[in-house]
Amino acid sequence: MTGDDGTEMERRIESADVDHVFVEFGDINGLSRSKQIRADYFLDNWRDGFPMNMLLLVQTPRSEVPTDSGFGSEIDYGDGTVHPDPSTFRLLPWRDDAARVICDLHYDGAPAAAAPRTVLDTVVSRLEDAFDYRWYLGSELEFYLLNPAEGGYEPATDHKHECLTWATESVAPFYDRLTDYADDYGVDLTSLQHEHGPGQLEVLFDYGRPLAQADTTFDFKRLVKQTARLVDQRATFMAKPFGDCEGSGYHIHVSAFDGDENAFASDDGALSTFGRQFVGGILEHADALTAVGTPTLNAFKRFDPDGFAPYTASWGADNRMTGVRVPQGTPRIENRMPSAGANPYLVAAATLAAGYDGLRRELDPGDPIAGDPIGEAPRLPQSPGAALRALETDATLTELLGEELVRAYTASKRRELESFRETVTDWERTQYVETL
C-alpha cells in the first residue's frame, strides 16, 4: 500500500538504538493487536512478513472466538502473515527502546480481503479510479477520561462542562502528556475541548488522505488510552459508559478536490449535485452503515431522540440533529452516525463506499431537513440484530466492502451478542431474585 522501500525505517531502527519492534494491525473491531519482535530479527525478515494467527483478526474485544468467520475452523485455525508498511513506522514515545509499524494481513499469499485496512484501500482505489478527485477525511472522536474509584471508575470532571475553560484546564496534566507524545507519534493535535458529559473530552487532529487518516485515527485512540494509563487515569471510547451522561460519537468528514476546486461546492457555495449524490448514497445505505458505525450493544444506547446523537437517516445544512450534516462555509459531508468505539478503517470504508454508490447511481437525497428530523426521516436500526441483518442483506454494500469482510464482521459481532446473552447482570438480580 506504499511506495516506501523501507530504507528510512531501517536507518531509524539502527540509529535510535531500537531493541524491539511491535508489528501491529487493527482487527475487525479496530483494536490494536501485535507481536513484539527483536530489532535485529525484524531487520532481517520484515520484507517477508511475520506469521500471525488469522483468528486474531476476528476475535471479539475480549478475544472470544466466533463461528463461521472464515478464519477459524474453515482454515484449520491457520496462520497468515503480517507485512509492515514502512511509511507507518513510529518510535514509541513512552518507551526508549521500542518502535512500532502498522502491518497489512496476508493469507495464502495475497492480502486478506477481510482485513479492515485492506478493505479501505480497495474502496479508495475504486472511488478514485471512477471519479478523478483527491479525497480527504477528517475525524472527530469524543471519549471519557476517568479516574479510578472504589469499585470501578468515575469521570475526571464532576459535571456537564461543555467548553468551560476551567474544566478544560483541569485535565491539563493528561493533555500536556498527550501533546508531548503526539508530536513524536505523528499525530498532529489541533485542539482540546470539554464536551457535554462529565469527563467527556474531544481532541481534534489534522485531516488527511483516507488511508493515512484512518491510520492516524487508529493511532490516536491507542495514544489516548496509553497516555491516560501513564497519568493514573483511564480513557474510554465506549459509546455510553454512563447511562445518565452523553454518548461519545465519531464524526467523519469527507471532502473531494481537483486542485483547489471543491467537488462538493456549487458556484453559490451550496452543496453541489455531486455532493448531493454522495449524501444520497449514505442515506440509501444508512441501515447497513449502522452495523459498522454502531458496533456494540452498548453503542445503541447512544441514540437519543432528544439529543445530538443522530437517530434517523437524514441530512441537513449545518443541522446537528441529522445523521448527515453539511457544515457552512466550505461544504464537506459529515457523517455523524458512528459511535466513538467504531473501527476507523471500516467507518471510512463504509462511508466512502456508500457515497460512491450514490455517485454512480446519481441518487438524490431529497430536501435537507431543518430542525428535528424525528417524524421527517426513517429511524436508524435500534438493535444490533437489525443492523447486522441490514448489512448482510445490502447486496451493494456487501459487494463494495467484500463478502469476506461482511462475513467476518457479522460473525464477530454475533459472538459478542451471544456472550451478553450468556451473562447474568446485577440489574437482573436486583429485579428478579426477590420478586420472582
Backbone hydrogen bonds, N-H to C=O, Kabsch-Sander energy under -0.5 kcal/mol:
donor,donor_aa,acceptor,acceptor_aa,energy
10,E,6,G,-2.5
11,R,7,T,-2.2
12,R,8,E,-2.4
13,I,9,M,-2.2
14,E,10,E,-2.0
15,S,11,R,-2.7
16,A,12,R,-2.1
17,D,14,E,-0.6
18,V,13,I,-1.9
19,D,97,D,-2.7
20,H,97,D,-1.8
21,V,37,I,-3.0
22,F,99,A,-2.8
23,V,21,V,-0.6
23,V,35,K,-2.6
24,E,22,F,-0.8
24,E,101,V,-2.4
25,F,33,R,-2.5
27,D,25,F,-0.5
27,D,31,L,-2.3
28,I,57,L,-2.8
30,G,27,D,-1.8
33,R,25,F,-2.4
35,K,23,V,-1.3
37,I,21,V,-3.2
37,I,35,K,-0.6
39,A,19,D,-2.5
42,F,38,R,-2.6
43,L,39,A,-2.6
44,D,40,D,-1.4
45,N,41,Y,-1.3
45,N,42,F,-0.7
46,W,42,F,-2.4
48,D,45,N,-1.5
49,G,45,N,-0.9
49,G,46,W,-0.6
50,F,82,V,-1.8
52,M,80,G,-1.9
54,M,78,G,-1.8
56,L,53,N,-1.7
57,L,54,M,-1.5
58,V,55,L,-1.1
59,Q,55,L,-1.0
60,T,64,E,-2.0
63,S,60,T,-2.8
75,I,72,G,-1.5
76,D,73,S,-1.5
77,Y,72,G,-3.3
78,G,75,I,-1.0
80,G,52,M,-3.2
81,T,106,H,-2.3
82,V,50,F,-2.7
83,H,104,D,-2.6
85,D,102,I,-2.7
88,T,85,D,-2.4
89,F,86,P,-1.7
90,R,100,R,-2.7
92,L,98,A,-2.2
95,R,92,L,-1.8
99,A,20,H,-1.9
100,R,90,R,-2.8
101,V,22,F,-2.2
103,C,24,E,-3.1
104,D,83,H,-2.3
106,H,81,T,-3.1
107,Y,110,A,-3.1
110,A,107,Y,-1.4
112,A,105,L,-2.9
115,A,112,A,-1.8
119,V,115,A,-2.4
120,L,116,P,-2.3
121,D,117,R,-2.1
122,T,118,T,-2.3
123,V,119,V,-2.3
124,V,120,L,-2.7
125,S,121,D,-2.1
126,R,122,T,-2.0
127,L,123,V,-2.4
128,E,124,V,-2.8
129,D,125,S,-1.9
130,A,126,R,-1.6
131,F,127,L,-2.3
133,Y,131,F,-2.7
134,R,257,F,-3.4
135,W,133,Y,-0.6
136,Y,255,S,-2.6
137,L,208,G,-3.2
138,G,253,H,-1.9
140,E,251,H,-2.0
142,E,249,G,-2.2
143,F,201,L,-2.3
144,Y,236,T,-2.4
145,L,199,G,-3.3
146,L,144,Y,-0.5
146,L,234,R,-3.9
147,N,154,E,-3.3
149,A,152,G,-2.8
152,G,149,A,-2.6
154,E,147,N,-2.4
156,A,145,L,-2.7
161,H,159,H,-0.6
161,H,195,E,-0.7
163,C,194,H,-2.4
164,L,161,H,-1.8
168,T,164,L,-2.0
169,E,165,T,-2.5
170,S,166,W,-1.2
171,V,167,A,-0.5
171,V,168,T,-1.1
172,A,169,E,-1.7
175,Y,171,V,-2.3
176,D,172,A,-3.4
177,R,173,P,-1.6
178,L,174,F,-2.5
179,T,175,Y,-2.8
180,D,176,D,-2.1
181,Y,177,R,-2.3
182,A,178,L,-2.7
183,D,179,T,-1.8
184,D,180,D,-1.0
185,Y,181,Y,-1.8
186,G,182,A,-0.8
186,G,183,D,-0.6
187,V,182,A,-2.2
188,D,186,G,-0.6
189,L,187,V,-1.5
190,T,204,L,-3.1
191,S,204,L,-1.1
193,Q,202,E,-2.1
195,E,200,Q,-3.2
200,Q,197,G,-2.0
201,L,143,F,-3.3
202,E,193,Q,-2.3
203,V,141,L,-0.7
204,L,191,S,-2.2
204,L,202,E,-0.5
205,F,139,S,-0.6
206,D,188,D,-1.8
208,G,137,L,-2.6
213,Q,209,R,-3.2
214,A,210,P,-2.3
215,D,211,L,-2.3
216,T,212,A,-2.3
217,T,213,Q,-2.5
218,F,214,A,-2.5
219,D,215,D,-2.7
220,F,216,T,-3.1
221,K,217,T,-2.1
222,R,218,F,-1.5
223,L,219,D,-2.9
224,V,220,F,-2.8
225,K,221,K,-1.9
226,Q,222,R,-2.6
227,T,223,L,-2.6
228,A,224,V,-2.2
229,R,225,K,-1.8
230,L,226,Q,-1.7
231,V,227,T,-0.8
231,V,228,A,-1.0
232,D,229,R,-1.6
233,Q,228,A,-3.2
234,R,146,L,-2.3
236,T,144,Y,-2.2
245,C,242,F,-1.7
248,S,239,A,-2.6
249,G,247,G,-0.5
250,Y,338,P,-2.2
251,H,140,E,-2.4
252,I,250,Y,-0.6
252,I,335,N,-2.0
253,H,138,G,-3.0
254,V,333,I,-2.8
255,S,136,Y,-2.3
257,F,134,R,-2.5
258,D,261,E,-2.2
261,E,258,D,-2.0
262,N,260,D,-0.6
263,A,256,A,-2.6
263,A,261,E,-0.7
264,F,256,A,-0.5
265,A,262,N,-1.7
266,S,270,A,-3.0
269,G,266,S,-2.0
272,S,264,F,-1.8
276,R,272,S,-2.6
277,Q,273,T,-2.3
278,F,274,F,-1.7
279,V,275,G,-2.3
280,G,276,R,-2.6
281,G,277,Q,-1.7
282,I,278,F,-1.7
283,L,279,V,-2.4
284,E,280,G,-2.1
285,H,281,G,-1.6
286,A,283,L,-1.2
289,L,285,H,-2.5
290,T,286,A,-1.6
291,A,287,D,-0.8
291,A,288,A,-0.7
292,V,288,A,-0.9
293,G,289,L,-3.0
294,T,290,T,-2.2
300,F,296,T,-0.8
300,F,297,L,-0.8
301,K,298,N,-1.7
302,R,299,A,-1.4
303,F,300,F,-0.7
304,D,309,A,-1.1
307,G,304,D,-1.7
311,Y,321,M,-0.5
313,A,378,P,-2.9
314,S,312,T,-1.4
316,G,324,V,-1.9
318,D,316,G,-1.0
318,D,326,V,-0.8
320,R,318,D,-0.7
322,T,319,N,-1.2
324,V,314,S,-2.0
325,R,334,E,-2.4
326,V,316,G,-2.0
330,T,328,Q,-0.8
333,I,254,V,-2.4
334,E,325,R,-2.8
334,E,332,R,-0.6
335,N,252,I,-2.9
335,N,333,I,-0.6
336,R,323,G,-2.7
336,R,334,E,-0.8
337,M,323,G,-0.5
339,S,293,G,-3.2
340,A,248,S,-2.2
342,A,339,S,-1.7
347,V,343,N,-2.7
348,A,344,P,-2.1
349,A,345,Y,-2.4
350,A,346,L,-2.9
351,T,347,V,-2.3
352,L,348,A,-2.4
353,A,349,A,-2.6
354,A,350,A,-2.5
355,G,351,T,-2.3
356,Y,352,L,-2.6
357,D,353,A,-2.1
358,G,354,A,-1.9
359,L,355,G,-2.0
360,R,356,Y,-2.6
361,R,357,D,-1.8
362,E,358,G,-0.6
362,E,359,L,-0.5
363,L,358,G,-2.3
369,I,315,W,-2.9
375,G,377,A,-0.6
376,E,373,P,-2.6
377,A,373,P,-1.3
380,L,311,Y,-2.1
387,A,383,S,-2.1
388,L,384,P,-3.0
389,R,385,G,-2.1
390,A,386,A,-1.9
391,L,387,A,-2.0
392,E,388,L,-2.5
393,T,389,R,-2.0
394,D,390,A,-0.5
394,D,391,L,-0.9
395,A,393,T,-1.3
398,T,394,D,-2.4
399,E,395,A,-2.1
400,L,396,T,-2.1
401,L,397,L,-2.7
402,G,398,T,-2.2
406,V,402,G,-2.1
407,R,403,E,-2.5
408,A,404,E,-2.4
409,Y,405,L,-3.0
410,T,406,V,-2.3
411,A,407,R,-2.0
412,S,408,A,-2.1
413,K,409,Y,-2.4
414,R,410,T,-2.2
415,R,411,A,-1.6
416,E,412,S,-1.5
417,L,413,K,-1.9
418,E,414,R,-2.2
419,S,415,R,-2.1
420,F,416,E,-2.0
421,R,417,L,-2.4
422,E,418,E,-1.7
423,T,420,F,-1.5
425,T,423,T,-0.6
429,R,425,T,-1.7
430,T,426,D,-2.8
431,Q,427,W,-2.4
432,Y,428,E,-2.5
433,V,429,R,-1.9
436,L,432,Y,-2.1
